[in-house]
Amino acid sequence: MLRVSLRTKLALVSLVLLVLPWAGYRYVSEIERFLLESQRQSLLATAKAVATALHERPRLMRLSTPLRTVTPAAPTISQEAAREGGVADGTVAPVETAVPIPVHSDRLPDTTPVHPEKELASLLQGAERGDARFWVVNRDLKVLTVVGSLKSAADEEVVTGRRWLAWLIQPPPQDFDDSLDKAAQATRPEVTEALFGAGAVRVRKTRDGRATVISAALPIWAADNVVGAVVAEQTTNSILSVRNVAIERLLILTLTVFAAVALVLLGFATRLSSRIRRLRDEAEGAIDAQGRISRLAAGSRAGDEIGDLSRSFSTVLTRLGQHHSYLESLASRLSHELRTPVAVVRSSLENLRMQGVSQEAAVYVDRAEEGLGRLSRILSRMAEATRLETSLATQERERYDLAAVVRDCVEGYRLAYPHQSFDLRLPAAPAFVRGSPDLAAQMLDKLVSNAVDFSTEGVAITLEVTMEVGCQRLSVSNRGPALPEAMAGKLFEAMISMRPASGGGEPHLGLGLYVARLIAEFHGGRIEAANLADGGGVEMRVMLPVA
Amino acid sequence: MAKTIAIVEDDPAIRANYADALRRQGYEVLAYDSRPAAMAAFALRLPDLALIDIGLGDEPEGGFELCRSLRALSARLPILFLTARDSDFDIVSGLRLGADDYLTKDISLPHLLARIAALFRRLDALTGSPPPEEVIERGDLRLDAGRFSVTWNGQPVDLTLTEFWMVHTLAKHPGHVKEREQLMRDAQLVVDEGTITSHIKRIRKKFLAVDAAFDRIDTLYGMGYRWKADGA
């Protein structure tokens, strides 16, 4: 299963904040649209003002120079313009020879007494702005004069300062091709419209497509006739600059906010998940390997849901603990409580016998006493673990040789289990441990009795004491059925038995190995059970620290 | 004159059964079901032996209380605890309060009767009409099975009847290993196997109190105990 931590999830959720810059960008785009619109309007207004200044002055609309005059300043432009113009529109073919007079009209030879270009230029100069270009075209589609430039010096400074953002925000181009293709320009729709008497605004790209230009064209009237048109052009670079600055600020601001919020969220998530993790660890550790139940501490006073969770965990654990101790004490309480009725039965039977019973009745009294004896054994087994637990509390520990105890015990087992052979392997040196030799013998009793019960007939039970790093290892292994997987961890718990239920015989309450575990723990060691490597038997291992 | 035995036991069936059995043996039996009833009677007249249960009705430790009061009335009166409680803690508490023995209800009636008879014999030995001696001597140990008295190096060792019988069984055949079960049977013990260890421990302590070098009782792990013969 894919594991995604709470922190990661919250971090992912916080990505939603990235919508902020997007929304901001939309807003800036909207503003940009408004700005463009107002730029169009203002450009139109400017063009109108210029046109108004040129109304009723048809004289200015006449060309003063010979058509063939070519200004040395822009020869390439003119030729190119002428070529393109010719290709673009065959109807204005004659125009290709009509190269207009450039801005510096004073350098041009005066071929007419009046200098309409000069006058025009000086008129237009008044309307000129930093980044706008004006030109005037007459009815013959001849460009009469051009004033101003589309490029402004101010923009460049803005751009250089923000170079680091250039990869993200396209700076307004400064090196666009602002050449004026006069012939082509003059045939553009807004110019044509203006010459038909209606003002128009149009947005177009520069010839190299790098910048956007707004051009507004308005007719120049003389009486009721259109004698020419004024065209005002301006790039959108200033708006782009403003937009870029806005986007840039927006980016910086939202990214800062995003980073700050993400940090806060991350911190919060970290704290939250660490609390939950602590709670989890505590919950897992609340029931230790011995099955003892402790209380939780994490966040138990916190007023939030995690605190609630921890408190309900605690409550559950407390109840579980109560139930657990009830179960633990059940055996001893049961044995204690049952003792009195057993004593009643026993003393009654004995009274009966003392009174003298007939031969026939004696059989039943015998049977009753036999059953009673078995019942008593069950009761004392039940109490054994509890009795051991209480006596462990007061038991003194001494240093003794585990190997010697095992040697003695095995001698006893050879007597006690005449049909079972034992294979004893002891180290040459004494195996000192700290604890109680009596208890160790009791533990070995349990392990051996267990091994004998499960051992294959005729095969020896191996008892071995070996020295390991820091501990003495006592192992009792027998050939026989392997442990079922499910029993692996439970074998040493109280009331767990894997013996098949058998009628009669010795009672098995699953306390033997539990007693063994208690004793191993009393020695500061541990006990474990494992199947033999070939699966043909079981090995019980007790590890006791070296004393 | 018949000896008087007082039974203080809250369970009527057990009380009646024990009373019947004791009466059959010729004892005079007085049965009480609670501590106040027993104390009221004892204030008037002391029995010759008291058989007390620890839990009495709603007094879980009533027997201990009673034992203490009785001991205050008479230092000699034999007191036997007969109870369902068999933890080491209870046994030690009971014996410390001055009881002569501590028996669990697992005991059979014949065993109980034997105990009572033995206690009376021990009492008689102390009060002047000495029963015949049945002495076993093992080096420094002198056991009188008739009077239930033990001396070590001539000094008396104060053993309870249970402990006496255990020592008796062990010392009868020095060097022989007595398995726990055998020990229980011979000693008319009615303690559980598990408590034998603590009984042996108490016996050792009592001997050690008299002689710090005492080491005659040998533990053979997994088998049982034996009395080490002299020079062994």
Interface residues (C-beta under 8 A of the other chain):
Chain A: H336 R339 T340 V342 A343 V344 R346 S347 S348 E350 N351 M354 S376 S380 A383 E384 R387 L388 T390 S391 T394 V405 D408 C409 V410 E411 G412 Y413 L415 A416 P437 D438 A440 A441 Q442 L444 D445
Chain B: D11 A13 I14 N17 Y18 D20 A21 R24 A84 R85 D86 S87 D88 F89 T104 K105 D106 S108 L109 P110 D192 E193 G194 T195 T197 S198 T219 L220 Y221 G222 M223 G224
